[in-house]
């Protein structure tokens, strides 16, 4: 059941990223770009989670990479929220 949940979370993040970045291309509203970049990072985070827990459960520990990708994703959104005005 975990595989299904991890996959659905990754696909949801990917869908959000695609929709946000497509909306940014239409409107050029910069906060949409930063939100899309954040969800792209979250998609990577969910992919690493799927690889860590399902594909390589005992061979490789991807926890540092997962934490780094989540941190970068959150920092991108935080930067967009603080420094983009409009």
Secondary structure per residue as TSV (DSSP state, phi and psi in degrees):
chain	resnum	aa	ss	phi	psi
A	1	X	-	360.0	-31.4
A	2	X	H	-61.5	-37.5
A	3	X	H	-60.4	-40.9
A	4	X	H	-66.5	-43.4
A	5	X	H	-66.1	-44.2
A	6	X	H	-61.1	-42.0
A	7	X	H	-66.1	-43.5
A	8	X	H	-64.6	-38.4
A	9	X	H	-63.6	-41.9
A	10	X	H	-64.6	-43.7
A	11	X	H	-66.9	-35.5
A	12	X	H	-65.4	-44.2
A	13	X	H	-63.1	-41.3
A	14	X	H	-63.5	-42.3
A	15	X	H	-62.8	-43.8
A	16	X	H	-61.4	-43.5
A	17	X	H	-61.7	-45.5
A	18	X	H	-63.4	-45.1
A	19	X	H	-65.6	-41.6
A	20	X	H	-66.1	-43.5
A	21	X	H	-70.0	-33.7
A	22	X	H	-66.4	-40.1
A	23	X	H	-66.5	-36.4
A	24	X	H	-62.7	-40.9
A	25	X	H	-62.0	-32.9
A	26	X	H	-78.0	-43.6
A	27	X	H	-102.7	-21.4
A	28	X	-	61.1	26.2
A	29	X	-	-81.9	115.2
A	30	X	H	-64.7	-28.7
A	31	X	H	-65.0	-30.6
A	32	X	H	-64.7	-37.0
A	33	X	H	-63.0	-47.8
A	34	X	H	-66.1	-35.9
A	35	X	H	-67.4	-41.0
A	36	X	H	-64.1	-38.8
A	37	X	H	-65.2	-39.1
A	38	X	H	-61.7	-46.1
A	39	X	H	-70.0	-26.6
A	40	X	H	-65.4	-42.7
A	41	X	H	-63.7	-38.5
A	42	X	H	-67.9	-32.4
A	43	X	H	-63.9	-44.4
A	44	X	H	-61.2	-41.2
A	45	X	H	-60.6	-44.4
A	46	X	H	-68.3	-34.0
A	47	X	H	-64.6	-44.3
A	48	X	H	-63.7	-36.3
A	49	X	H	-63.4	-44.1
A	50	X	H	-61.9	-43.8
A	51	X	I	-65.1	-40.3
A	52	X	I	-69.2	-42.7
A	53	X	I	-91.5	-25.9
A	54	X	I	-111.2	-51.1
A	55	X	I	-78.4	-47.0
A	56	X	S	-122.2	65.0
A	57	X	T	-67.5	-31.3
A	58	X	T	-118.0	-17.4
A	59	X	T	-79.5	-42.5
A	60	X	-	-129.1	139.7
A	61	X	-	-105.6	108.7
A	62	X	-	-98.5	13.5
A	63	X	H	-57.8	-45.9
A	64	X	H	-60.9	-37.4
A	65	X	H	-69.6	-38.2
A	66	X	H	-64.7	-44.3
A	67	X	H	-65.8	-38.7
A	68	X	H	-65.4	-41.7
A	69	X	H	-67.8	-36.6
A	70	X	H	-67.3	-39.3
A	71	X	H	-63.8	-46.0
A	72	X	H	-62.6	-42.1
A	73	X	H	-61.9	-45.4
A	74	X	H	-66.6	-37.6
A	75	X	H	-66.6	-35.2
A	76	X	H	-62.4	-45.3
A	77	X	H	-67.6	-39.8
A	78	X	H	-62.0	-43.2
A	79	X	H	-59.4	-46.1
A	80	X	H	-62.8	-38.6
A	81	X	H	-70.5	-33.4
A	82	X	H	-83.2	-45.6
A	83	X	H	-99.1	-10.2
A	84	X	-	-92.5	124.8
A	85	X	-	-110.8	141.1
A	86	X	-	156.4	360.0
